[in-house]
Amino acid sequence: MDYIMIFKLFGGLGLFVYGMQLMGDGLQKAAGDKLKKILEALTSNRILAVLVGAGVTAIIQSSSATTVMTVGFVNAGLMNLFQAAGVIMGANIGTTMTAQLIAFKLSDVAPLILGIGAAMVLFSKKKKVKDIGDIVLGFGILFVGMSMMEGAMKPLRELESFKNLIITIGQHPLLGVLVGLAMTATVQSSSATIGILMALAANNSITLGVALPILFGDNIGTCVTALLASIGTHKNAKRAALIHLTFNTVGTLIFMSAFTIVMKIVPMFGGDIQRQIANAHTMFNISNVLIQVPFIPVLVRLVNKLVPGEDDDLNALKLEYLDTRLLETPSIACGQVVKEITRMARISQRNLDNSMSSFLTDDEKLINSVLEQEILINFLQREITDYMVSLSNTNLSEQQSELITSLFHVVSDVERIGDHAKNIVELTQYKMANNLVFSEDALNGLKDLYSVTKQAVEFTILGLSNFDFKSAKNVIEIEGKIDSLEEQLRKEHIERLNNRICSPAGGAIFVDLLSNLERVGDHSNNIAQAVLDQS
């Protein structure tokens, strides 16, 4: 009989968690780019940051997910620690919605809700209706799972070992905190643990005095997810995860020290024990935020001391703006992809500058610098492409999907600009090894062509970084000038060869240089066209 109870409990818990996730995904898809706009509106204002955290968590139905995303935002440079602290605090408020929904006891109408949600998903052709259908379906599944857990736990009341455990926790509330911490750390969801608590309460298997310490422990256990997510991130991201742990631990200590008072206040709001647990959860998180919001600067100073110093080797092979945690919010991830590609384009532009300078000055340091940076450019191409593949498999809107498809080509074009810079330094090495000398007319022609090409690359980066259509149109015009000038310089070169002003060996290098610069113009034109296609 025991194993049947365990099977039902795990099955009910699985449905409960899946229902929450389905609701969250549906709400997020229905919200679309609004999540991005919410984040863009975020300032260092603490109250606004708290509201953003509460709002986002209410949408995605998971404080752990919001906190993990926040760690990702900090790691990608989207958010500073002051903003992150407010969002994390707000996330704790947003997650109380799940418990409040459970307390409405809608298990009897769950089949009807399921039927409505399934009909919307299966029979509607409109994406918006299907997204709303996911929300309704998830809502129904959540309550079916809750009903299964309640049924599975009924026999617990009769088990002597369970009765002894409840008595022990009642006598030692700190043990209840540890139980809640362990349960949530194991299932990686405080909402799931609270669901189990409320299922036990529905059968009168536990008292409020036993439930509250476990509830408070849940809030510490949920920090484990963010701590795990911070492994391998920048130091600021680690600090954000520590803010979450510190905030919830301090809150638990405050409420446990005032446990007797809390036990008197919670029943004053009325309702059965399930509603009282939900109310206690809400009261804990709102009160904790009100108490600690004024101390956000103190929290930030504390975590800066716990994780001292800055990140080492800023020029190492790594992504600056992309983080896998941002895949939870595709609209934001798309913007970060553009930032990372723009960063890659600036590195390619710098390499192009250094390659031409090395050719004109025979500077070996510049040659080595170009070759080193080429390794970084190739690394970025691979990593950005892999990231976009993962992003393509998320719930993108049609416009976002078109953007990412276009950016696959842009990354390739940016990498090719870097390749042409490498080609130029290889030509420089050949020139230096063979002591080749170029005429003043040839060098002046190269400088003129590079000046126009450089202008095209600069406008390309400006157009890409801000989706500046005017800059993109300028690139299209400049590319025509590059082609005309390259053709003119080839004709002049042939005349110099005929007049024996240039050597054949030097002439071959000169023609290769023209070709490389002309190809840079072509790749700039491709990127600019990709930007214009988004208009």
VENFEN-V598038 format. One line per field, one symbol per residue. phi: phi as a letter, one per 20 degrees, with the letter a starting at -180 (. if undefined). burial: I if it has 16 or more other ideal C-beta (glycine too) atoms within 10 Angstrom, else O. Layout:
BEGIN
phi=???
burial=???
END
This chain:
BEGIN
phi=.fffffgfffffffffffffffgfffffffflffffffffffcfffffffffgffffffemaffffffffgffffemfbefffggffffffffffffffffgfflegfeggffgfffffffedeeefffffffffffffffgffffffffffegfggeffffgfffffffecgfffffffffffffelbfffffgfgfffffelecdffeffgfgffgfegffggffffefndfffffffffggffgffffffffffdgffgfefgffemnffffffffffffgfffffgfegfdggfgfffffffcfndfelfeffaeeddbfffffcgffgfffffffffgfffffffffgfffffffdlefffffffffffffffffgfffffffffffeeeeffffffffgffgffgfffffffffffgfffffffgffdlfddffffffffffffgffffffffffffffdlefffffffgffffffffffffffffffffffelfdegfffffffffgfffffffffffffffffffef
burial=OOOOIOOIIOOIIOIIIOIIIIIIIIIIIIIIIOIIOIIOOIOOOIOIIIIIIIIIIIIIIIIIIIIIIIIIIIIIOIIOIIIIIIIIIIIIIIIIIIIOIIIOIIIOOIOOIIOOIOOIIOOOOOOOOIIIIIIIIIIIIIIIIIIIIIIIIIIIOOOOOIOOIIOOIOOOIOIIIIIIIIIIIOIIIIIIIIIIIIIIIIIOIIOIOIIIIIIIIIIIIIIIIIIOIIOOIIIIIIIIIIIIIIIIOOIIOIIIOOOOOIOOOIOOOOOOIIIIIIIIIIIIIOIIIOOIIOOIOOIIOOIOOOIOOOOOOOOOOOIIIIIOIIIIIIIIIIIIIIIIIIIIIOIIIOIIIIIIIIIOOOOOOIIOIIIOIIOIIOOIIOIIOOIIOOIOOOOIOOOIIOIIOOIOOIIOIIIIIIIIIIIIIIIIIOIOOOOIOIOOOIOOIIOOIIOIIIIIIIIIIIIIIOOOOOIIIIIOOIIOOIOOIIOOIOOOIOOIIOOOOIIOOIIOIIOOIIOIIIIIIIIIIIIIIIIOOOO
END
